[in-house]
Amino acid sequence: MPTDRPQWLVRSNRLEDAKHSLSRLTSRGTDFNADEAIQLMRHTNEVEKELTAGTSYWDCFKGVDLHRTEIVCVAWVIQVTCGGPMSGYSAYFFTRAGLPPTRAYDLSAYV
């Protein structure tokens, strides 16, 4: 649930709730300053707003960002096409290859 994450609370301008959330997430006895962390989050949020002002998703397909988009898409496609999803169906393929079902399930645990 995003409503209890400190970064989301800072972006929603709920600083006291963010401080409370940070105090719950940190260990007792550490020299952690929640106010400094919240100020850093506020600064980061302002920088991100400045960097993304006037941009849209269409910008992902222009100039240098097009190259970055292509790299990310290829990395994602490689994961999908390498056979990883088929490992979930390995028991089915083992039984189709002629193994008895109990042996196929045993083998699928190691794939």
C-alpha positions in Angstrom: 0.0 0.0 0.0 1.7 3.2 -1.1 0.1 5.5 1.4 2.4 4.5 4.2 5.7 4.9 2.3 7.6 8.0 3.4 8.5 9.1 -0.1 4.8 9.0 -1.1 3.8 10.9 2.0 6.4 13.6 1.3 5.1 14.0 -2.2 1.6 14.3 -0.8 2.9 17.0 1.6 2.1 14.9 4.6 5.4 15.5 6.4 4.4 14.6 9.9 3.0 11.2 8.6 6.3 10.7 6.7 8.3 11.4 9.9 6.2 8.9 11.8 6.6 6.3 9.0 10.3 6.8 9.0 10.6 6.4 12.7 8.7 3.1 12.5 11.1 1.9 9.7 14.3 2.7 11.5 15.9 0.8 14.3 15.9 2.2 17.8 19.2 3.3 19.1 20.6 4.5 15.8 21.6 8.1 15.2 19.0 8.6 12.4 17.6 12.0 11.9 14.2 11.8 10.3 13.9 15.5 9.7 17.1 15.5 7.6 15.8 12.5 5.6 12.5 14.2 5.0 14.3 17.4 3.8 16.4 15.2 1.4 13.2 13.6 0.1 11.6 17.1 -0.4 14.7 18.3 -2.3 14.8 15.2 -4.4 11.1 15.6 -5.2 11.7 19.2 -6.3 14.6 18.2 -8.5 12.5 15.5 -10.1 9.7 17.9 -10.8 12.1 20.3 -12.5 13.7 17.6 -14.6 10.3 16.2 -15.8 8.6 19.5 -16.4 7.2 19.6 -20.0 8.0 16.0 -20.8 5.7 13.2 -21.9 5.9 9.5 -22.7 6.3 10.5 -26.4 9.8 11.8 -25.5 10.9 8.2 -24.8 10.8 7.6 -28.6 12.9 10.7 -29.6 16.6 11.3 -29.8 18.9 9.8 -27.2 15.9 8.5 -25.2 14.9 6.3 -28.2 18.2 4.4 -27.8 17.5 4.0 -24.1 14.0 2.8 -24.8 15.3 0.2 -27.3 17.9 -1.1 -24.8 15.3 -1.6 -22.1 12.9 -3.2 -24.5 15.5 -5.7 -25.8 16.5 -6.5 -22.2 12.9 -7.3 -21.4 12.4 -9.4 -24.5 15.5 -11.4 -23.9 14.2 -12.4 -20.5 10.9 -13.5 -21.9 12.3 -15.4 -24.9 15.1 -17.2 -23.1 12.7 -20.0 -22.0 12.1 -18.8 -18.4 8.4 -18.9 -18.7 8.5 -22.5 -20.1 10.1 -23.7 -16.8 6.7 -23.3 -15.2 5.4 -25.8 -17.7 8.3 -28.2 -17.5 6.3 -31.0 -15.9 3.9 -30.9 -18.8 6.8 -31.1 -21.3 8.4 -33.9 -19.4 5.2 -36.0 -19.4 4.8 -35.3 -23.2 8.4 -36.6 -23.6 7.3 -39.9 -22.0 8.2 -39.6 -18.4 5.8 -40.9 -15.8 3.9 -38.0 -14.1 5.5 -38.5 -10.7 9.0 -38.4 -12.2 8.1 -35.4 -14.3 7.0 -33.5 -11.2 10.1 -34.5 -9.4 12.3 -33.2 -12.2 10.3 -30.0 -12.6 11.3 -29.0 -9.0 14.9 -28.7 -10.2 14.2 -26.7 -13.3 
